Amino acid sequence: MAFTETFTDGNALAGPLREIFALEMTSADGRCVTCGRTGPVADLRVYGHENGPGLVARCPGCEEIVLRLVVTPERVWLDLRGLVSLAVIR
């Protein structure tokens, strides 16, 4: 497949992503890949507070993992592969 439009590199996302992630994320609505349930991030069931460096969030509808977050002094890893979409309120 050939694309005819010109493109820029991922640095073009810096400004828009900074705007998104500077907002209150617990009120953002996510849609579960597995069951299709839509609801605020605050409704997710979060595990791992005492057990390690990361958090795992599961869908309250089907219990599938929708989000993984690991924070270390050097980096932050965010895995959202369990979400079809994440709608953030501005």
C-alpha positions as CSV (number, residue, x, y, z in Angstrom):
1,M,0.0,0.0,0.0
2,A,1.5,3.3,-1.0
3,F,0.6,6.5,0.8
4,T,0.7,9.7,-1.3
5,E,0.3,12.2,1.5
6,T,3.4,13.6,3.2
7,F,4.1,12.9,6.8
8,T,6.1,14.1,9.8
9,D,7.7,12.0,12.5
10,G,6.1,11.3,15.9
11,N,7.4,14.5,17.3
12,A,4.4,16.1,15.8
13,L,2.4,14.5,18.5
14,A,4.3,16.2,21.4
15,G,1.9,19.2,21.8
16,P,-1.4,17.3,21.4
17,L,-0.3,14.5,23.7
18,R,0.9,16.9,26.4
19,E,-2.5,18.6,26.3
20,I,-4.3,15.2,26.7
21,F,-2.2,13.8,29.5
22,A,-2.2,17.1,31.5
23,L,-5.9,16.6,32.1
24,E,-7.8,14.7,34.8
25,M,-7.7,11.1,33.5
26,T,-9.9,9.4,36.0
27,S,-13.0,11.0,34.4
28,A,-12.0,9.9,30.9
29,D,-14.3,7.3,29.4
30,G,-12.7,4.1,28.2
31,R,-14.2,1.3,26.1
32,C,-13.1,-2.3,26.9
33,V,-11.8,-4.3,23.9
34,T,-13.2,-7.5,25.3
35,C,-16.8,-6.7,26.3
36,G,-17.4,-3.3,24.9
37,R,-18.3,-1.7,28.2
38,T,-17.8,2.0,28.3
39,G,-17.2,3.9,31.6
40,P,-14.8,6.3,33.4
41,V,-11.3,5.2,34.3
42,A,-12.3,5.7,38.0
43,D,-14.6,2.7,37.7
44,L,-11.8,0.3,36.8
45,R,-10.6,-2.3,39.4
46,V,-7.0,-1.6,40.1
47,Y,-4.6,-4.1,41.5
48,G,-0.9,-4.0,42.6
49,H,-0.6,-1.2,45.1
50,E,1.5,-3.3,47.6
51,N,2.9,-6.0,45.3
52,G,5.2,-4.3,42.9
53,P,6.2,-1.3,40.8
54,G,3.2,-1.4,38.6
55,L,-0.6,-1.2,38.6
56,V,-3.0,-3.3,36.6
57,A,-6.6,-2.1,35.9
58,R,-9.3,-4.5,35.0
59,C,-12.7,-3.9,33.4
60,P,-15.5,-4.1,36.1
61,G,-17.7,-5.8,33.5
62,C,-15.6,-8.7,32.3
63,E,-12.4,-8.6,34.5
64,E,-10.1,-8.4,31.5
65,I,-6.9,-6.2,31.8
66,V,-7.5,-2.9,30.1
67,L,-4.5,-0.8,31.5
68,R,-1.1,-1.4,32.9
69,L,1.0,1.3,34.4
70,V,4.6,1.0,35.7
71,V,6.5,4.0,37.1
72,T,10.2,3.9,37.9
73,P,12.6,6.7,38.7
74,E,13.7,6.8,35.0
75,R,10.6,5.9,33.0
76,V,6.9,5.4,32.9
77,W,5.3,2.6,30.9
78,L,1.6,2.8,30.0
79,D,-0.1,-0.1,28.2
80,L,-3.6,0.6,27.0
81,R,-4.1,-2.3,24.7
82,G,-7.2,-3.4,26.5
83,L,-9.0,-0.2,25.5
84,V,-10.6,0.4,22.1
85,S,-10.7,4.1,22.9
86,L,-10.2,6.6,25.6
87,A,-12.3,9.8,25.5
88,V,-10.9,12.6,27.6
89,I,-13.0,15.6,28.8
90,R,-11.2,18.9,28.2
